[in-house]
Amino acid sequence: MSLHVIVIGAGVVGASTALSLAERGLTVTVLDRQPQAAAETSHANGGGITPGHAEPWNAPGIIQRLLTRSGTGEPFRIHAHALPGLIGWGINFLWQSKASRYYLNAQNNTRLAVYSGQCLKRLRERHQLSYHQYTDGSLELYFSQSELDHALDLRRMIGDPRVEIRVIDADEVVAMEPALEPVAGRLAGAMFLPLHESGDACVFSAEMLRCAKQLGTEIRLGANVERIERHQGRVIGVRLQDKQLLEADAVIVAAGCGSPALVKPLGLKLPIYPVKGYSATLELEQAELAPTIPLLDLEHRIVTARFGNRLRMAGLADFDGYNRTIRSDRIQVLLDSACALLPRLADEIRAGRAESWAGLRPMTPRGTPLLGPTRIPGLYLNAGHGSMGWTQAAGSAEVLADILTDRSPAIELGPFAA
Ligand SMILES: Cc1cc2nc3c(=O)[nH]c(=O)nc-3n(C[C@H](O)[C@H](O)[C@H](O)COP(=O)(O)OP(=O)(O)OC[C@H]3O[C@@H](n4cnc5c(N)ncnc54)[C@H](O)[C@@H]3O)c2cc1C
């Protein structure tokens, strides 16, 4: 009999984990409280797979950036009601911004992200996957020379030789992405990262589950896990809200921002804070005016990605607790930024047709996810991927599958220990 593993969470991390486990011949059950897969943070994210941009957000100087760029019309917003719940996590987040710690965290995150990109390519070789994927790189746009120089210094410090970066000028940017012609005059330059990809993470998650199901995985949506059950110190399964007990040899918590609440009764305190972000997805009427290549605009801190005839615009970071409200003033900030970047599409973007969404990034103070076994036998974590969940999903899934099949993971687990 093969090991029976329950995966809690059918977001991009849990769905990828389920497929990796099923491919190793394990018996897998995926549980999610939502009626559909990827209905929470993986639903409408920025769509970027960006191993060359996997550094945490708390770079040295974060305090100054938070002070100067926080507020209603800014990329960051700290809501007063959230402050009490932020204290412990926030102090740790700022502490991790010390250069030595930050570069270490950035290197660890990049290593996992690059590995994950390799795993994703291999997944595409093994399975016929269709999720509006774009696999020809991305552009990081800089409107100030000092920001570009600073970003290049940062990349040198992180220094993963597998991440190719080409610095290009405004003419080359326009040749690569004609939709940027109207802003070319303001551009200081850009980085082209051929390793980067994009796609629809929600569709991808469904694809992972489809493939896992073909390999025998049981998928139970609308299954809210009330608690993780133990017997004589060892995890024996989970109790659903309807009181049903589902037994298993191992339980993997891949529940995004829901993870801390699930493991708290077992005495584990996960340093995961929900950092809210927004997206707007526009069904294009003038598709020829929209960018095809995924973009990251460092001035406005927004990303765009193209899924067929739809354009996704995403960004912002709100410290708003677990409040998932889609605040119209914040959506407006996102749309204004998108209009500034893509003026030819401004009328379409402002027409009010874009579908608004907000999601909670499961963020740790280090910016690195929590992977692997816990001190409770039978309990494993694959959570806390913050702003990099899709970028790191395929690799994190393989790491968990390695551990559960007694193989050495390709990534050293120490930096990701809970
Ligand atoms: C605006 C925005 C833009 C982003 N852009 C990018 C990007 O471009 N690239 C990138 O790599 N990442 C991006 N991210 C981050 C990425 O979306 C997340 O890291 C990722 O979605 C986290 O995936 P997850 O599976 O861990 O969590 P989730 O997708 O939230 O999945 C967790 C699942 O667990 C389930 N669950 C929770 N508790 C329970 C319970 N008790 N019982 C049963 N089920 C439970 C939930 O229903 C949920 O479906 C972005 C995030 C945001 C908000």
The ligand as an SDF file (V2000), in Angstrom:
LIG
                    3D

 53 58  0  0  0  0  0  0  0  0999 V2000
   -2.0510   40.8960   -6.6470 C   0  0  0  0  0  0  0  0  0  0  0  0
   -1.1600   39.6890   -6.5880 C   0  0  0  0  0  0  0  0  0  0  0  0
   -0.2610   39.4720   -7.6190 C   0  0  0  0  0  0  0  0  0  0  0  0
    0.5910   38.3800   -7.5630 C   0  0  0  0  0  0  0  0  0  0  0  0
    1.4100   38.1220   -8.6300 N   0  0  0  0  0  0  0  0  0  0  0  0
    2.2200   37.0340   -8.6180 C   0  0  0  0  0  0  0  0  0  0  0  0
    3.0300   36.7370   -9.7410 C   0  0  0  0  0  0  0  0  0  0  0  0
    3.0200   37.4360  -10.7510 O   0  0  0  0  0  0  0  0  0  0  0  0
    3.8370   35.6500   -9.6730 N   0  0  0  0  0  0  0  0  0  0  0  0
    3.8800   34.8400   -8.5660 C   0  0  0  0  0  0  0  0  0  0  0  0
    4.6510   33.8840   -8.5470 O   0  0  0  0  0  0  0  0  0  0  0  0
    3.0860   35.0790   -7.5010 N   0  0  0  0  0  0  0  0  0  0  0  0
    2.2560   36.1490   -7.5020 C   0  0  0  0  0  0  0  0  0  0  0  0
    1.4570   36.4210   -6.4350 N   0  0  0  0  0  0  0  0  0  0  0  0
    1.5370   35.5470   -5.2680 C   0  0  0  0  0  0  0  0  0  0  0  0
    0.8180   34.2330   -5.5000 C   0  0  0  0  0  0  0  0  0  0  0  0
   -0.4370   34.4830   -6.0650 O   0  0  0  0  0  0  0  0  0  0  0  0
    0.6790   33.4920   -4.1670 C   0  0  0  0  0  0  0  0  0  0  0  0
    1.9470   33.3180   -3.5880 O   0  0  0  0  0  0  0  0  0  0  0  0
    0.0660   32.1140   -4.4040 C   0  0  0  0  0  0  0  0  0  0  0  0
   -1.1770   32.2330   -5.0400 O   0  0  0  0  0  0  0  0  0  0  0  0
   -0.1100   31.3670   -3.1020 C   0  0  0  0  0  0  0  0  0  0  0  0
   -0.6320   30.1110   -3.4470 O   0  0  0  0  0  0  0  0  0  0  0  0
   -1.1360   29.1200   -2.3470 P   0  0  0  0  0  0  0  0  0  0  0  0
   -1.5900   27.8940   -3.0560 O   0  0  0  0  0  0  0  0  0  0  0  0
   -0.1130   28.9950   -1.2790 O   0  0  0  0  0  0  0  0  0  0  0  0
   -2.3610   29.8890   -1.6560 O   0  0  0  0  0  0  0  0  0  0  0  0
   -3.8740   29.9750   -2.1520 P   0  0  0  0  0  0  0  0  0  0  0  0
   -3.9850   30.1630   -3.5980 O   0  0  0  0  0  0  0  0  0  0  0  0
   -4.5550   30.9820   -1.2870 O   0  0  0  0  0  0  0  0  0  0  0  0
   -4.4380   28.5390   -1.8500 O   0  0  0  0  0  0  0  0  0  0  0  0
   -4.6660   28.1050   -0.5280 C   0  0  0  0  0  0  0  0  0  0  0  0
   -5.9310   27.2890   -0.5570 C   0  0  0  0  0  0  0  0  0  0  0  0
   -6.1190   26.7180    0.7360 O   0  0  0  0  0  0  0  0  0  0  0  0
   -7.4980   26.6740    0.9750 C   0  0  0  0  0  0  0  0  0  0  0  0
   -7.7180   26.5950    2.4200 N   0  0  0  0  0  0  0  0  0  0  0  0
   -7.2890   27.4620    3.3660 C   0  0  0  0  0  0  0  0  0  0  0  0
   -7.6860   27.0590    4.5870 N   0  0  0  0  0  0  0  0  0  0  0  0
   -8.3910   25.9080    4.4010 C   0  0  0  0  0  0  0  0  0  0  0  0
   -9.0640   25.0130    5.2760 C   0  0  0  0  0  0  0  0  0  0  0  0
   -9.1420   25.2120    6.5950 N   0  0  0  0  0  0  0  0  0  0  0  0
   -9.6850   23.9380    4.7270 N   0  0  0  0  0  0  0  0  0  0  0  0
   -9.6420   23.7100    3.4080 C   0  0  0  0  0  0  0  0  0  0  0  0
   -9.0340   24.5160    2.5390 N   0  0  0  0  0  0  0  0  0  0  0  0
   -8.3950   25.5980    3.0230 C   0  0  0  0  0  0  0  0  0  0  0  0
   -8.0320   27.9600    0.3720 C   0  0  0  0  0  0  0  0  0  0  0  0
   -9.4040   27.8550    0.0530 O   0  0  0  0  0  0  0  0  0  0  0  0
   -7.1490   28.1400   -0.8480 C   0  0  0  0  0  0  0  0  0  0  0  0
   -7.7660   27.6790   -2.0350 O   0  0  0  0  0  0  0  0  0  0  0  0
    0.5730   37.4980   -6.4480 C   0  0  0  0  0  0  0  0  0  0  0  0
   -0.3480   37.7110   -5.4260 C   0  0  0  0  0  0  0  0  0  0  0  0
   -1.2170   38.7920   -5.4810 C   0  0  0  0  0  0  0  0  0  0  0  0
   -2.2130   38.9900   -4.3850 C   0  0  0  0  0  0  0  0  0  0  0  0
  1  2  1  0
  2  3  1  0
  2 52  2  0
  3  4  2  0
  4  5  1  0
  4 50  1  0
  5  6  2  0
  6  7  1  0
  6 13  1  0
  7  8  2  0
  7  9  1  0
  9 10  1  0
 10 11  2  0
 10 12  1  0
 12 13  2  0
 13 14  1  0
 14 15  1  0
 14 50  1  0
 15 16  1  0
 16 17  1  0
 16 18  1  0
 18 19  1  0
 18 20  1  0
 20 21  1  0
 20 22  1  0
 22 23  1  0
 23 24  1  0
 24 25  2  0
 24 26  1  0
 24 27  1  0
 27 28  1  0
 28 29  2  0
 28 30  1  0
 28 31  1  0
 31 32  1  0
 32 33  1  0
 33 34  1  0
 33 48  1  0
 34 35  1  0
 35 36  1  0
 35 46  1  0
 36 37  1  0
 36 45  1  0
 37 38  2  0
 38 39  1  0
 39 40  1  0
 39 45  2  0
 40 41  1  0
 40 42  2  0
 42 43  1  0
 43 44  2  0
 44 45  1  0
 46 47  1  0
 46 48  1  0
 48 49  1  0
 50 51  2  0
 51 52  1  0
 52 53  1  0
M  END
$$$$
